[in-house]
């Protein structure tokens, strides 16, 4: 057991003050469903923990005429089961309830979920395995190793660890914005700019400073919300991480696609927007052939390794199926 300080601020501003004045390496504790695991494994060893899960109003959910708003402390279960989200934005709801068991959804927060760390077995396996994300400069055991679950898109010579989350993929498809509070005040970060590809420094996973706190997530209201889905393919149906997933939202004019949004999960080092696939599909008839072609375009930049090449075809089919499901919902 490593000793650490435990801080319980009574407001969002106090939480930011605690982060600013605390020792380097201080971590935020919300639901704890990731941090506790990493501390047990010795991957995280913070000298201080700032507990934010009791902050007043931190879990507020709003569904206004122009945008949806999710307090960072809102529980995954509460957002997934919200009647407006289930009816009008099924992709958002599905990305949460397919992500984890009910027990975890009852604890995990939507803000913390965005920042969960990779499930790469080499990262979590400890010092026996070289990992640039855990120990910079040591190498990447996944490259040339057992890479079945590793990234096809966005990797580098330093890291091919897959971003593990589902919620961020659906948010990316809807152009979500993250409100972040720090010592300099509040700023807005487009979800598309929150996560980083590994490049030469896999230790940097997002653009937040150490003394900044996610306070809410905002999603612009979209006509494509009802015609959306989060389609997730995994080794087992019960709450496994994605081998490939796709968040797709469309509007239809007859059988012609109008607005089109496609984001990929389980296959990249960060949440991945398939903009070229969107451009291809928009303005075309929603046919099986065009849905398939959109999937092929989405994976044109894939770089398979030793054991994960099968997931290119799997990902193409996942996108095609998600387009079909979204189209069926949009036509109702």
N, C-alpha and C positions, 0 to 999 in steps of 0.2 A: 504494500500500500504506500503510495507516494502522497505526502501531505500537500494540500492545496487550500488556498483561501476560498471562502464561499460567500459571495456578495449577493444581497437581495434588495435591489433598488425598488423604490415605490412609484416611479414614474419613468416615462421614456427618456426624458432629459437626464434624470438621475442615472439611468442605465448607460447613456453615452458618457456622462462624467466618470462613471466607474470604469468604463473601458479605456478612457483617455488616461486616467491616473493609475490604472492597475499595472502590474508587471508585464513585461513582454511575454507574448504567448498566451495571454488571457483568452479564454473561450466563452462563448455565449451558450447558455443552457436553456432550451425551450422544452420540447417534449423529451429530449434526452435519448431518443431511439437510435441515434447514430453515435453521439459523443460517448455514451457509456460503453458501447461496444469497442470503440477505438481506444478508450482508456484501459479497458480490460486487456486488450491485445498489446498494449504498450506503444501503439502508434501515436497516440496523443498523450502528453503528460503535462497538462497546463499547471502553472503555478497558482492560477486563480480562475474561478468560474463565476460568471455573472448570470444569475437565474432571472430570466425575464418572463416566465410563464404566468406570473401573477399580476402583471402590469394591467391597470384598469384600462378598459377599452381596446386592449391590444388584440382582442379576438373578434372585433366588430366586422359584420358582413353587410354590405349595402348593394342594392340592385336598383340604381336610379335610371332615369330615361336615357342618359348619355354614356354611363359607364357602370361596370361592376367594380366593387371595391372589397378587398379581402384583407383584414388586419393580419399582420404577419403571425400573430399568435392564435389565429383561428385553427381549430382542429381539422384535420383532413376529413374525418367522419362528418362533421357538421357541414362543411362545404359540399362534400359529395352528395349529401342527402338533402341539401337545400332545394325546396320545390321549384324555384325559378331556375336554378342552375340545371337541375335534372331535366326540366321541360324545354328550356330555351338554349342550353349550351351542353348537350349531352357529352361532347368530347371532354369538357372540363370535368364533369362528374365522373365519367368512366376512367379518366386518367388517375383519379384518386382512389376509387374503390377497387380498381384492378392492381393497385400498386402494393398493397399490403393487407395483412389480416385485419379483422375488425379490432382486435386488441391494440395493434399498432396505430390504426387510424384514429382510435379514441385518444391517443396520446400525442402523436406526431403533429407538428404544426406546418401550415402551408409555407411559412417563411423559411423555417429550418429545412423543409424538404428541398428547397431550391439549392441548398448548399451542402447536401449530403455528398460524401466522398465516394470514390470508386470502390467497387467490390472486387477489383483485380486481386486474384489470390496471391500474386507475388508481392503486391503492396501490403497486403494484410498478413503475409506469411512470416514477416519478421526478418532479422538480419541474415538468415541463411540464404536469402534471395536478393540479388542486386536490384535496386529500384530507385530511379532518379527522382521520383516523386517523394519518396520517404527519405532517401539519403542521396542528395545531389552529387552527381559525378560518379556514382557507383555502377551505372549501367542499367539496362532494362532487360530483365530475365524473360519477359514476355516475347520480345523480338527474337524469333528463332526457337521459342519455347512452346508451351502448350497455350496457343492463342485462340482457341475455339470461341471464346466469349469476348475477344478483344475487338478494337475499333477497326472498321473498314474505311472510315472517312475522318480526316482531320488529324491523323497521327503524325509523328515526326520520328527522327532517328533517336530521340530520347525517350519517347513514351507512346504507347498505343492503348492506354487504359481507357475503357469506355465510360462515358457519363452514365450513371445508373438510373436517373430519375425518370418519371413519367409525367408528372404535373408540369414541369418546365416545357416539355414538348408541346403539350396542348396550349399552354400559355403563349408559346412562341408563334403558333399558328394564328393566334388572335391578336398579335402585336401588343402584348401586355407591356406595362411599364412598372418598374419597381421604385417605390419611394424609399429613399435612404436618408437617415439622419446621422449627422456627425457633428463634431465640435464647430464646424463652419456653417452649420445650418442644414436644411433639407435640400436634397437634389434628386432629380429623376434620372433613372437609368433604364433605357429600353431593355427589355428582357434579352433581345438579340445581342446586346453589348455586355451583359452581365458575366457570362462564362467565357473562358479563354481556352484556345487550343494550346497544347503543351509546348510547342516550339522547342527552344533550347532550355526552357526553365519550367519543367512540369510541376514545380512546387506552387506556382501561381495558377490557381484554378478559377479565380474570379477577379473582378475589378474593384471590389470593396477594400477600403483601408481597414486596418486593424481596429480602429476606434469608430467604425461606422456600423449602424444597425439597420436592417431592413424593418420598416414600420408598416408598410402595406404594399399590396399588389393591386394594380388597376387594369382593367380590361375594357377597351372601348366597345360599346354596344355594336353588334354586327348583325346584318341580315342573314349572314351565313351561319349563325349560331345553331339554328334548328336543324340545318342540313349538315351536321357534323358528327364525327365519330372518333374515338381513340381505339384503334385496332392493335392488339398486342399479341404477339406470338412468342411462346415460351416453352421450355422443356416440359413443364407440368402446369396444369391450369390453375393450381392453387398458389397464387402469390409469389411466383418465381420472377426473376428479373428477365427483361425482354431479350430474346435473340434478335428480334426486329419488331419495331412498332411504327405506327404512322398516325398522326393527327391530321385529319382531312376535314375541311369545311368548304361547302360550295353553295352557290345559288344557281337555279336553273330557269331558263326561259324556254319552255317546252322541253326538248331534250338537249338543249345547248347550254353549256356551262357558262355562267357569267363570272361572278366572283369565285376565286379559287385559292385555297390556302393548303399547303402541304408541309408538314414538319416530320422529321424522322427521329426515332429514338432507338436506343439499344445498339446502334451501329456506328456511333461517332464519339469523338472525345469531348464533345459538347452538344447541347441541343442543336439540331441541324435543320435549317430551312431549305427546302428544295425549290428555290425561286424559278429556276429554268423549267422545272416540271410544271409549276403553276402557270407559267407563261404559255407553255405548249397546250395545256388543257383548256385554258380560258378561251372561249369563243368557238370551241369545237363540240361536236356532239358527244354526249357521254355514252360511248360504246365500249365494250370489253377491249377492243383493239386499242382505242385511245387511252383507256385506263392503264393497260399494260405498257404502252409506250411512255406514259408519264412515269411509271415506275422505273423503266429502263433509263430514262433521262436522269432521274433522281440518283441513280447509282453509277452514273458514267465515270465519276472520279474515284470509285472504290479501289482500294489497294489491299487485296487479300493477302494473308500470310500463309502459314503452313496448314492450319486446320480450319480456318474460318471462311474459306472460299464458298462453301455451300450457302452462306448467309447472304450472298449477293442475289442469287435467284430467289431465296426466301424473302429478302427485302423487297424485291420487285413485285412479287406476288402479294406481299403485305400491303404495299401502296395500292396496287390494282384493286384488291378486295376492299380496302378502306374507301377508295373513290366510289366503288359501287354502293357500299353501305350508305355513305354520305349522300349520294345521289338519290337513293330510295327515300331517305328521310326528307330531303329537300323537295321531293315531288309530292309529298303528302298534303 
